[in-house]
Amino acid sequence: MSEPTDRKQGERYANFSFDTQVVHAGWDAHAEPTGAVMPPIYMTSTYIQDGPAKPRMGYEYTRTQNPTRFALQDALAALENGKAAFTCASGMAAVHTLMLTLKPGDLIVAGRDLYGGSHRLFDEIQARFGLRYLYVDTTQADVLDNLPEDTTLLYLETPSNPTLCVTDLEAAIAGAKKVGARTAVDNTFATPALQRPLDLGADYVLHSTTKYICGHSDVVGGALIVKDEKLADDIWFHQNSAGTSNSPFDAFLTLRGLRTLHLRMERHCTTALQIAEWLDQHEGVGKVLYPGLPNHLNHDSAKRQMKAFGGMVSFVLPGGVPQSTRFVEACKLFSLAESLGGVESLIELPAPMTHASLSPEKRKEIGIEDGLVRLSVGIEDSNDLLADLDQALAESVS
């Protein structure tokens, strides 16, 4: 991996708590010649070289190296306790970069409950180039303990999107290692504030940094973090070759948002649990899906591997699609929009929105009912959010 000579930024904070690292990781103002508290935006496509193939400090071309992007990457590597991080133009670009490291014939065993765009990328694009995909229920211990012998990669979302299933990471990683496979975990919903898959033995961690990492719904991006140096070299080669990296400006905005991750996640989790408990007790609401509820099928696994249970809540209304449609349209504080993880609260119906690329049969198999409602709980006052849900529920049955 081509490595610039100034990549020690942020090591001053390596031994501090997570909350302190979030604020400082990836950038050391004390070591910066200008004393800049935040990294500048290096909006340059190329760099002067002191001679042919003699770049200053290792910087040649921004697709390959950029100081602003490196500051974000180093911060994410520190927070996930990884060796290296690679930030991309979108979450899907990060997933695509990982898949580029595989070869035709490789078998990827994936959790069946994934973001709809991941299914689309795997089944309609990557499969054309010879990758094989098998979707399984990764919440089942016997499935994890009996992965196919020729599995190359186990690919997980936990908690999953949108049914919030939780996979036992220790069991999943052990099952993958049993057959000589690597494990990749999409940590978008939890973030390193709530769980660190690399510490449990995972090989890759992925993020849509569009979501909680940035947290302000103003940037699209992705990240891929690894702990092994050889895997880092492999990812770097494929990212550089395919050109999936993000822009310096997007890296700057994402790092700015990252600095408050610990505070935002605390508020997201607290309010989401309050809303989930309220919905679970509401006589007009059917099944509620939230890992923090004791009646959640994977509650024990969530308690074991997560510090808190996240800011996403899904539920079903008894009136099906007609009632769910009236409900989301009646909300005034929850905005009807795709995406998640911002400071503002969002609401959507996965079937016709984020998971519309899946066939009705596939959605049914996964457990995505057509009337399923997904909430991204923001950081507004919890009483205001509850009041909004209450009035929308009343409106939906009138």
Legacy VTK file of the C-alpha trace (Angstrom):
# vtk DataFile Version 3.0
C-alpha trace
ASCII
DATASET POLYDATA
POINTS 398 float
0.000 0.000 0.000
1.399 3.399 -0.996
1.714 5.146 2.351
2.463 8.878 2.783
5.017 9.811 5.405
2.697 11.841 7.654
0.158 9.182 8.658
0.731 9.361 12.443
-1.991 11.930 12.987
-4.159 11.292 16.043
-1.929 8.721 17.775
-1.673 11.105 20.722
-5.233 10.092 21.631
-4.954 6.330 21.133
-5.077 5.469 24.838
-8.020 7.673 25.739
-11.654 6.605 26.070
-13.886 6.180 23.036
-15.702 9.461 23.737
-12.410 11.362 23.690
-11.139 9.556 20.613
-14.290 10.472 18.682
-13.449 14.147 19.145
-9.755 13.886 18.233
-9.034 10.682 16.268
-7.359 11.080 12.882
-5.992 14.574 13.455
-3.402 15.976 15.851
-3.558 19.772 15.884
-0.443 19.850 18.069
1.593 18.114 15.366
0.104 20.148 12.491
2.544 22.894 11.395
-0.180 25.555 11.294
-1.882 24.354 14.472
-5.172 23.960 12.586
-7.679 22.438 15.010
-9.544 20.750 12.151
-7.987 19.316 8.981
-8.119 21.634 5.971
-10.000 20.622 2.860
-7.317 19.722 0.359
-9.287 20.403 -2.829
-6.591 19.389 -5.255
-6.532 16.694 -7.888
-2.752 16.357 -8.040
0.473 17.255 -6.211
3.856 18.681 -7.271
6.646 16.096 -7.382
10.272 16.939 -6.624
11.407 14.710 -9.482
10.024 11.950 -11.690
8.259 9.466 -9.390
9.421 11.472 -6.341
6.213 12.757 -4.746
6.460 15.011 -1.703
5.529 13.112 1.440
4.093 10.343 -0.744
1.206 12.337 -2.240
0.692 11.850 -5.987
-2.984 12.048 -6.984
-6.160 12.560 -4.960
-7.871 9.380 -6.144
-4.966 7.614 -4.454
-3.985 9.898 -1.578
-5.573 12.960 0.005
-4.813 14.411 3.460
-8.450 15.262 4.239
-9.638 11.796 3.323
-6.773 10.244 5.269
-7.814 12.191 8.385
-11.305 10.655 8.179
-9.938 7.202 7.370
-7.500 7.272 10.278
-10.277 8.391 12.621
-12.555 5.529 11.566
-9.728 3.006 11.835
-9.035 4.191 15.379
-12.695 4.081 16.429
-13.248 0.586 14.990
-9.880 -0.543 16.376
-8.704 -1.433 12.879
-5.423 -1.338 11.016
-6.697 0.821 8.147
-9.891 2.374 6.837
-10.917 3.248 3.287
-13.651 5.784 2.650
-15.744 5.633 -0.495
-18.211 7.677 -2.511
-21.176 5.784 -1.012
-21.985 2.832 1.185
-22.597 0.769 -1.934
-19.186 1.804 -3.281
-17.651 0.377 -0.096
-19.523 -2.912 -0.538
-18.547 -3.009 -4.211
-14.884 -2.422 -3.336
-14.953 -5.381 -0.967
-16.527 -7.622 -3.596
-13.868 -6.609 -6.124
-11.297 -8.432 -3.992
-13.085 -11.751 -4.645
-12.822 -13.936 -7.732
-15.304 -15.770 -9.962
-16.635 -18.889 -8.268
-16.227 -17.578 -4.729
-19.221 -18.250 -2.489
-20.543 -15.423 -0.340
-22.965 -16.531 2.369
-25.026 -13.500 3.346
-27.674 -12.756 5.890
-31.018 -12.799 4.113
-32.152 -9.521 5.697
-29.980 -6.890 3.997
-30.472 -3.405 2.624
-32.287 -3.690 -0.705
-29.409 -2.065 -2.570
-27.042 -4.773 -1.349
-29.345 -7.471 -2.723
-29.494 -5.608 -6.032
-25.702 -5.240 -6.247
-25.120 -8.907 -5.408
-27.834 -10.534 -7.508
-28.060 -8.274 -10.544
-24.469 -7.109 -10.957
-21.835 -9.064 -9.034
-23.389 -12.428 -9.883
-22.867 -11.624 -13.578
-19.136 -11.710 -12.916
-19.161 -15.156 -11.370
-19.631 -14.519 -7.658
-22.073 -16.905 -5.991
-24.478 -15.760 -3.269
-26.376 -17.857 -0.745
-28.802 -16.125 1.624
-29.401 -17.691 5.034
-30.931 -16.830 8.390
-27.825 -15.845 10.344
-29.774 -15.558 13.598
-29.928 -19.375 13.742
-27.015 -20.999 15.599
-27.209 -24.223 13.583
-26.912 -22.249 10.344
-23.782 -20.478 11.563
-22.248 -23.735 12.736
-22.864 -25.472 9.405
-21.788 -23.033 6.709
-20.921 -24.600 3.322
-17.349 -25.862 3.225
-16.549 -23.709 0.199
-17.690 -20.427 1.774
-15.244 -17.609 1.002
-16.974 -14.763 2.838
-19.732 -14.484 5.434
-21.503 -11.142 4.951
-23.715 -9.771 7.741
-25.802 -6.800 8.774
-26.433 -6.619 12.506
-28.784 -5.098 13.447
-30.248 -5.716 10.013
-32.207 -3.411 7.751
-35.176 -3.170 8.141
-36.315 -5.998 10.453
-33.590 -5.322 13.050
-32.466 -8.924 13.402
-29.326 -9.358 15.491
-26.704 -11.957 14.589
-24.543 -13.430 17.350
-21.213 -12.137 16.087
-19.013 -14.462 18.118
-20.916 -17.496 16.817
-20.941 -16.159 13.253
-17.209 -15.444 13.205
-16.454 -18.832 14.747
-18.623 -20.533 12.128
-16.827 -18.710 9.318
-13.393 -19.567 10.669
-14.443 -23.199 10.957
-14.663 -23.390 7.156
-11.774 -21.022 6.469
-13.961 -18.067 5.477
-13.597 -14.399 6.324
-16.362 -12.315 7.916
-17.625 -8.884 6.881
-20.023 -6.961 9.127
-22.075 -3.976 8.040
-21.967 -1.915 11.247
-24.022 1.008 9.941
-26.923 0.689 12.396
-24.762 0.160 15.481
-21.617 2.223 14.715
-18.436 1.692 16.770
-20.148 3.577 19.582
-22.286 0.477 20.210
-20.263 -2.485 18.901
-16.838 -3.257 17.426
-16.956 -6.365 15.226
-13.199 -6.344 14.589
-12.605 -6.843 18.322
-14.698 -10.012 18.092
-12.629 -11.373 15.213
-14.359 -10.020 12.099
-12.113 -9.319 9.108
-13.996 -6.368 7.611
-16.354 -3.709 8.927
-18.466 -1.646 6.551
-20.456 1.542 6.978
-22.735 3.728 5.019
-21.169 6.861 6.512
-24.154 8.723 5.055
-25.998 7.564 8.156
-24.900 7.830 11.804
-21.195 8.417 11.145
-21.919 11.726 9.440
-25.256 12.159 11.179
-26.545 15.280 9.451
-28.103 14.009 6.190
-25.864 16.209 4.053
-23.243 13.774 2.722
-23.307 10.425 0.912
-20.377 8.141 1.691
-19.148 4.728 2.771
-16.258 3.111 4.608
-14.463 -0.209 4.786
-12.217 -0.965 7.793
-9.823 -3.889 8.247
-7.481 -5.114 10.958
-5.097 -7.235 8.865
-2.319 -5.480 6.909
-2.528 -7.864 3.946
-6.258 -7.262 3.663
-5.560 -3.534 3.850
-3.151 -3.790 0.923
-5.733 -5.725 -1.067
-8.517 -3.231 -0.394
-6.248 -0.281 -1.182
-5.234 -1.781 -4.542
-8.832 -2.365 -5.592
-10.129 0.978 -4.320
-7.362 2.851 -6.111
-7.812 0.831 -9.305
-11.605 1.195 -9.417
-11.636 4.802 -8.190
-14.294 4.352 -5.508
-12.847 6.910 -3.056
-14.838 9.895 -1.796
-14.105 13.576 -2.360
-12.057 15.727 0.054
-15.064 17.952 0.757
-17.275 14.987 1.597
-14.514 13.605 3.826
-14.327 16.930 5.653
-18.078 17.075 6.256
-18.187 13.449 7.400
-15.344 13.989 9.862
-17.091 17.090 11.182
-20.204 15.021 11.843
-18.238 12.142 13.336
-16.982 14.330 16.191
-20.392 14.196 17.922
-21.153 10.520 17.261
-21.025 9.481 20.929
-23.441 12.210 22.020
-25.866 11.633 19.171
-25.929 7.864 19.605
-26.699 8.216 23.299
-29.734 10.356 22.484
-30.821 8.187 19.539
-30.716 5.047 21.684
-32.468 6.542 24.714
-35.353 7.956 22.702
-35.678 4.914 20.428
-36.050 2.619 23.440
-38.691 4.937 24.902
-40.614 4.952 21.601
-40.297 1.168 21.156
-41.661 0.552 24.656
-44.526 2.974 24.008
-45.397 1.317 20.701
-45.168 -2.126 22.285
-47.802 -1.147 24.843
-50.082 0.621 22.374
-53.222 -1.389 21.646
-53.370 -0.029 18.102
-49.925 -1.323 17.134
-49.030 -4.869 16.104
-45.547 -6.375 16.158
-42.725 -4.054 17.262
-39.150 -4.829 16.204
-36.446 -3.340 18.436
-33.452 -5.241 19.890
-33.834 -3.451 23.224
-37.233 -4.997 23.929
-37.072 -8.176 26.056
-39.538 -9.845 23.656
-37.204 -9.338 20.669
-36.074 -12.748 19.390
-32.399 -11.741 19.493
-32.494 -9.598 22.635
-29.927 -11.725 24.473
-27.418 -11.493 21.629
-27.955 -7.743 21.424
-27.352 -7.348 25.168
-24.182 -9.394 24.908
-22.500 -7.553 22.038
-23.998 -4.046 21.998
-23.596 -1.214 24.493
-27.087 0.045 23.634
-29.708 -0.915 21.070
-29.604 1.767 18.400
-31.896 4.417 17.014
-33.933 2.327 14.543
-37.415 0.977 15.309
-39.696 -1.011 12.972
-43.301 -2.052 13.536
-46.445 -3.312 11.856
-49.915 -1.806 11.997
-52.939 -4.149 11.979
-54.568 -2.302 9.075
-51.815 -3.289 6.662
-50.728 -1.123 3.755
-53.722 1.262 3.765
-53.299 2.111 7.446
-49.503 2.283 7.253
-49.747 4.657 4.304
-52.208 6.912 6.124
-49.986 6.778 9.196
-46.720 7.861 7.550
-48.519 10.596 5.629
-50.109 11.903 8.844
-46.814 12.328 10.688
-45.779 15.956 11.067
-42.454 15.732 12.905
-41.245 12.431 11.446
-40.398 13.272 7.821
-41.361 10.749 5.130
-38.004 10.068 3.479
-35.478 7.350 2.775
-32.133 7.072 4.592
-31.560 7.173 8.334
-29.153 8.144 11.088
-29.496 11.930 10.899
-30.282 14.273 13.746
-33.826 14.588 12.360
-36.431 11.839 12.693
-37.456 10.035 9.499
-40.163 7.518 8.687
-40.652 5.219 5.698
-42.300 2.078 4.372
-39.444 -0.262 3.309
-41.481 -2.317 0.816
-42.201 0.494 -1.681
-39.161 2.591 -0.747
-35.734 1.331 0.434
-36.448 -2.322 -0.436
-38.532 -1.812 -3.575
-35.842 -3.553 -5.659
-36.757 -6.856 -3.999
-39.603 -8.933 -5.387
-42.704 -9.322 -3.205
-41.789 -12.996 -2.753
-38.277 -12.096 -1.587
-39.586 -9.484 0.842
-42.058 -11.995 2.270
-39.286 -14.562 2.718
-37.171 -12.024 4.612
-40.060 -10.893 6.786
-40.659 -7.462 5.269
-44.415 -7.062 5.352
-45.821 -4.583 2.841
-47.135 -2.442 5.688
-43.938 -2.519 7.755
-43.030 0.932 9.103
-39.415 1.907 9.819
-38.465 4.800 12.077
-35.108 6.524 12.243
-35.400 8.204 15.621
-33.643 11.564 15.727
-32.486 13.723 18.615
-35.603 15.867 19.001
-37.489 16.007 22.292
-38.899 12.548 22.954
-42.277 13.873 24.122
-42.717 15.737 20.852
-41.900 12.596 18.887
-44.317 10.482 20.909
-47.054 13.083 20.474
-46.495 13.021 16.710
-46.760 9.238 16.565
-49.871 9.331 18.764
-51.715 11.805 16.563
-50.696 9.964 13.395
-51.956 6.661 14.811
-55.278 8.292 15.635
-55.446 9.780 12.149
-54.624 6.448 10.509
-57.703 4.717 11.911
-60.176 7.557 11.437
LINES 1 399
398 0 1 2 3 4 5 6 7 8 9 10 11 12 13 14 15 16 17 18 19 20 21 22 23 24 25 26 27 28 29 30 31 32 33 34 35 36 37 38 39 40 41 42 43 44 45 46 47 48 49 50 51 52 53 54 55 56 57 58 59 60 61 62 63 64 65 66 67 68 69 70 71 72 73 74 75 76 77 78 79 80 81 82 83 84 85 86 87 88 89 90 91 92 93 94 95 96 97 98 99 100 101 102 103 104 105 106 107 108 109 110 111 112 113 114 115 116 117 118 119 120 121 122 123 124 125 126 127 128 129 130 131 132 133 134 135 136 137 138 139 140 141 142 143 144 145 146 147 148 149 150 151 152 153 154 155 156 157 158 159 160 161 162 163 164 165 166 167 168 169 170 171 172 173 174 175 176 177 178 179 180 181 182 183 184 185 186 187 188 189 190 191 192 193 194 195 196 197 198 199 200 201 202 203 204 205 206 207 208 209 210 211 212 213 214 215 216 217 218 219 220 221 222 223 224 225 226 227 228 229 230 231 232 233 234 235 236 237 238 239 240 241 242 243 244 245 246 247 248 249 250 251 252 253 254 255 256 257 258 259 260 261 262 263 264 265 266 267 268 269 270 271 272 273 274 275 276 277 278 279 280 281 282 283 284 285 286 287 288 289 290 291 292 293 294 295 296 297 298 299 300 301 302 303 304 305 306 307 308 309 310 311 312 313 314 315 316 317 318 319 320 321 322 323 324 325 326 327 328 329 330 331 332 333 334 335 336 337 338 339 340 341 342 343 344 345 346 347 348 349 350 351 352 353 354 355 356 357 358 359 360 361 362 363 364 365 366 367 368 369 370 371 372 373 374 375 376 377 378 379 380 381 382 383 384 385 386 387 388 389 390 391 392 393 394 395 396 397
